[in-house]
Amino acid sequence: MAKQTSGRGQRELRVKVKSARGRKLSSTLWLERQLNDPYVKRATAEGYRGRAAFKILEIDEKFRFLVPGARVVDLGCAPGGWCQVAVKRVNAMGERKDKRVGTVLGIDLQEMEAIPGTTLYQQDFMEDDADIKVKEWLGGRADVVMSDMAASSSGHKQTDHLRIIALCETAAYFAFDVLEEGGTFVAKVLAGGAEGDLQRLLKQKFDKVHHIKPPSSRSDSSEKFVVATGFRG
């Protein structure tokens, strides 16, 4: 089915995926959505490893924490789109000679293909000495700790919400151990935001706590992001 694109007089073809034996309807619909998602297409065209790259781009456009010279830790960084964005914005490869050179450190449980400008570690950030290792690797404290992690879906909305809030809370405690004063914490939550104890905790530790749903986050997704700025140390 073709649709007219606005103001260009061109026609954009929508990909229709046929059902196949052994493939669930939900899988067919997911594949069809991926093939027709403009952010997926943009990610491919612009060399990002996934559409999630645009989420951190849009969040940073609003809050401006990925600045040249910043030291960034990306928790659960696979497949690496957030790291790719951070590398460019903090000048981790030193391409802008008139700007400070930043550092991007990615942590994930799984082994990953190298990302230019990023130092990757196969590490569980929940281990007791993970914060000590990260500060050693950075040669100091971080300016930004960010996380696009999500717990595996159980199919039960309330359970999934509790799981992701718990994961976000664990990432927050990690951030408290490694962030520089004035630093920023960014993490995925679900609709309703960072609730209860986590919300109060973040407000105690940071000057400002915001919630945002970036335009690239799918409208049918319940995800939001908490952005806590001005870490008090």
N, C-alpha and C positions, 0 to 999 in steps of 0.2 A: 504494500500500500504506500503510495507516494504522497508527500505533503509539500505544499508550496512554502518556500522559505521567504521570510519577510524581506521585501524590498530588493531582492536580488534577481527575481525572475528565473531562479534555478529550482530544480526539483531534487529533494533529498529522499533517497530511498530508505524505507524502514525495513530492517532485516526481520523476517519472520522465521522462527525456528520450528521445524517440524518435530512432532513427538517421535520418540524412537522406543523400540522394545527394550525394556529393562531400565529406562530412564523415568524417574518420577516426574509428575507434572510440575512440582515445585522447582526441580532442577532445570526443566525446559524453560520455565518462566524466568528463572534467574539468568540463564544463558542469554535469553532474548533481551532481557533488560541490560545486561552487560554490553552486548553487541550494539545496542542503540543508545547507550549512555554517552552524552556529549563529553563528560569529564573523562571517561575511559578513553575516548578517541583523542582528547587533548593530551592526556598523559602519554599515550603512545607517540603522538606527534612531537611532544616536547621532551621526550626521553626520560620521563619519570616512571618509577617502578609500579605505580598504582595511582588511582584517582584520589587517594587519601592525601597526596601531596598538596592538593588544592585547599584542603581543609586548614592545614597549618599556614599556608600562604595567606589565606583570607583572615585567619585569626591574627596573624602577625601584622597584616595591613591595618588592623584596628588598634592593636596594643603595642606594636613596635618594640619587641624584646629581643628579636634576632638582629642585633646590630653588629657592625664590624668590630672584631676583637673579642666577642663574647665566647665564653666556654660553655658548650652545650652537651648535656647528657640526654640521650634518647633511649628510654626504657622500652623493652619489647619492640625493638626497632624494625624487625622484619615486616615487609620485604625491603624497606629502606627509603621510601618516598619522603618521609619527614627529614631524614638525614640529608638527602639530596637538596632539599630546600634550604636547610640550615647551612650547608656548606657554602652555597652561593651568598646567602645573606650575611653571614658572619665573616666572609672572606677567608675561609679556611685554607684555600689554595693560594692565597696571596696574589690573586689575579689583579686586584686593584692596588696598585703600588702606593697610592696616596692614603690608603686606609689601613687600620690596624688588622692584624691577622688573627682570626679566631681559631677555635678548636671544636671539633665535633666528635663525640665519643658515642658509639652505638653499642647497646647491650641486648643480647637476646639468648634464649635457651638453645636455639638451633644455630648451626653453622650457616654463615651467609656468604654470598658472593661479594667480593670487595666493592666498596663504594669510594670512588676517588675523593680525597679530602676528608674521609672519615676513618677513624680507627675503630675497628670492630672487635668486640670481645664476646666469646661464648661463655656466658656467666649468668647465674641466677642472682638477681638483685636482692632477693629475699634472704640470702645467706648472711650470717652474722657479721662477717668481715667485708661484705661487698662495698660498703661505704668507704672503708679504709682503702681498699684497692682502687676505687674510682678516684679518690683524692690523690693517690700516688700516681695513677696514670695521667691525671690532669696536671699534676704538679701544683695542686692547690684546690680551691673550691670552685664550684660551678656557678655560672650566672643564670643558667636556665636548666631546669629539669622538665622534660616533657614526656608524655606517654599517650599513645593511641591504643593501648592494650584493652582488650575486652575478654572477659571470661567466656568459656565455651557455653553456647546456648543450651539450655535445658528444655526450651519450649514452653516454660512456665514463666510468665512475665514478672511476677513478684520475686521468684527465686533468682531470675537473671538480674533483676535490679539490685537485689541484696549482694549478689556475687560481684557485680562490677563496682558497687560502692566500696565493698571490702578491698577489692584490688586497688582502687583509687586511694583509699586510706593508707594501704601499705606503701604505695608509691609516694604519698605525701610524707610519711614518716622517713622514708629514704631521703626525700628532698630536704627535710629539716637537717639531716646529718651532713649533707654535702653542699648545700647552697651558701653562696656568699651573701652577706647582708645587702639588701636591696634587690635580691634575685627574684626570679619568676618561676612559677610552677603551673604547668598546663597538663590537663588530663581529661580523658573521656569519661563521661558519666552517662546516665540515661535520663529520660524525661523526668522532671522533678528536681534535677540538679544534684548537687552535693548536699545530702540531707543530714539532719540531726547532728550527731556528734562531730562528723567530718566538717560540716559547715561551720560549726562553732570553733572547731580547732583551727581551721584555715583563717578565720577572722581574728583569732588570737595571735597567729603567727605572721600574718601579712597585713599590709596597710589597706589593700582593697581586694575584694573577691567578686568576680564577675561570672556570669553564665552566658554562653553564646552558642547559637546554632548557625554555623557558617553556611552560606548559600549552596556550597557543594555537597553538604550533607543531605542525603536523599529525604524528600518530604515525608516518605512513609517510614522513615527510621526514627526511633525514639532517642537516638543519641544526641547528647549535647556535650559541651566542653566547659570545664571550670578553668578559669584563668585567675590565678592569685598573684598579685604583683606587690613589690615592696617588702621582701622578706625581712623580718625584724631581727633575725639572728637568735 
